[in-house]
């Protein structure tokens, strides 16, 4: 990689990070097929989850994890899973600093989901 390319890549990374800090209401989504794992942290919230697929007579997706509110600001932390196909979304909520909520979701016929952390 040339120094110009490295400089351009570093500048673009800085722009993306600055935009995330400016709008900061959602962590990067875990938009992956099974297996997938993520531990995002944003101002006022953090979470951890794992996605895994089980193949039996019918396939299904399992998402296990937790969400925690980390700031006493009157807002809540949310993790939302939006499966790729017909299953409805699910959301786990934690309110008040230090509160952590565990979640376990099963989605029949799915192989992945977009999972996001946000504060509202």
C-alpha positions as CSV (number, residue, x, y, z in Angstrom):
1,X,0.0,0.0,0.0
2,X,1.4,3.4,-1.0
3,X,1.6,6.2,1.5
4,X,-1.1,8.2,-0.3
5,X,-3.4,5.1,-0.1
6,X,-2.6,4.7,3.6
7,X,-3.3,8.4,4.2
8,X,-6.6,8.3,2.3
9,X,-7.6,5.1,4.2
10,X,-6.8,6.7,7.5
11,X,-8.7,9.9,6.6
12,X,-11.8,7.9,5.6
13,X,-11.7,5.9,8.8
14,X,-11.5,9.1,10.8
15,X,-14.5,10.5,8.9
16,X,-16.6,7.3,9.6
17,X,-15.6,7.3,13.3
18,X,-16.4,11.0,13.6
19,X,-19.8,10.5,12.0
20,X,-20.5,7.6,14.4
21,X,-19.5,9.8,17.4
22,X,-21.7,12.6,16.2
23,X,-24.8,10.6,15.7
24,X,-23.9,7.9,18.2
25,X,-27.3,6.3,18.7
26,X,-26.5,2.9,17.2
27,X,-23.6,0.5,17.2
28,X,-22.5,-1.3,14.1
29,X,-25.0,-4.0,13.3
30,X,-24.0,-7.6,13.4
31,X,-25.2,-8.4,9.9
32,X,-23.6,-11.8,9.5
33,X,-24.7,-15.3,8.9
34,X,-24.2,-17.9,11.6
35,X,-22.1,-18.1,13.6
36,X,-21.6,-14.5,14.5
37,X,-20.7,-12.6,17.7
38,X,-20.4,-9.0,18.7
39,X,-19.7,-6.9,21.8
40,X,-20.5,-3.2,20.9
41,X,-20.2,-0.3,23.2
42,X,-21.7,3.2,22.7
43,X,-22.2,6.1,25.0
44,X,-24.7,5.0,27.6
45,X,-24.9,1.3,26.6
46,X,-23.0,-1.9,25.9
47,X,-24.1,-5.4,24.9
48,X,-22.8,-8.8,23.9
49,X,-24.5,-11.4,21.7
50,X,-23.9,-14.6,19.8
51,X,-25.8,-15.9,16.8
52,X,-25.8,-19.6,16.0
53,X,-27.8,-21.7,13.6
54,X,-29.2,-25.1,14.4
55,X,-29.9,-27.5,11.6
56,X,-32.5,-30.1,12.4
57,X,-35.8,-31.0,10.8
58,X,-36.2,-27.2,10.3
59,X,-33.5,-24.7,10.5
60,X,-33.6,-22.0,13.2
61,X,-31.5,-19.2,14.5
62,X,-30.6,-18.7,18.2
63,X,-29.4,-15.3,19.5
64,X,-28.2,-15.2,23.1
65,X,-26.8,-12.2,24.9
66,X,-27.3,-9.2,27.2
67,X,-27.8,-5.5,27.0
68,X,-26.7,-3.0,29.8
69,X,-27.6,0.7,30.4
70,X,-24.3,2.3,31.5
71,X,-25.3,5.9,32.1
72,X,-27.7,7.6,34.4
73,X,-29.3,9.9,31.8
74,X,-33.0,8.9,31.8
75,X,-32.5,6.9,28.6
76,X,-32.6,3.2,28.0
77,X,-30.3,0.7,26.1
78,X,-31.9,-1.5,23.4
79,X,-30.7,-4.5,21.4
80,X,-32.9,-5.3,18.4
81,X,-32.7,-8.3,16.2
82,X,-34.2,-8.1,12.7
83,X,-34.1,-11.6,11.1
84,X,-33.4,-11.7,7.4
85,X,-36.8,-13.2,6.3
86,X,-40.3,-13.5,7.7
87,X,-39.7,-13.6,11.5
88,X,-40.7,-10.5,13.5
89,X,-38.1,-8.4,15.2
90,X,-37.3,-8.8,18.9
91,X,-36.0,-6.2,21.3
92,X,-34.4,-6.4,24.7
93,X,-34.4,-3.2,26.9
94,X,-32.3,-2.2,29.9
95,X,-33.1,1.1,31.8
96,X,-31.3,2.8,34.6
97,X,-27.5,2.8,35.0
98,X,-26.1,-0.6,35.8
99,X,-29.2,-2.6,34.8
100,X,-28.3,-5.6,32.6
101,X,-31.0,-7.7,30.8
102,X,-30.3,-11.1,29.3
103,X,-32.1,-12.3,26.2
104,X,-32.5,-15.6,24.4
105,X,-34.3,-15.6,21.1
106,X,-35.2,-18.4,18.6
107,X,-36.3,-17.7,15.1
108,X,-37.5,-20.7,13.0
109,X,-36.4,-20.8,9.4
110,X,-33.8,-18.1,9.7
111,X,-30.0,-18.2,9.1
112,X,-29.0,-14.8,10.3
113,X,-30.2,-11.4,11.5
114,X,-29.2,-7.7,11.7
115,X,-28.6,-7.0,15.4
116,X,-28.1,-3.5,16.7
117,X,-27.4,-1.7,20.0
118,X,-28.9,1.8,20.5
119,X,-29.8,4.3,23.2
120,X,-33.1,6.2,23.3
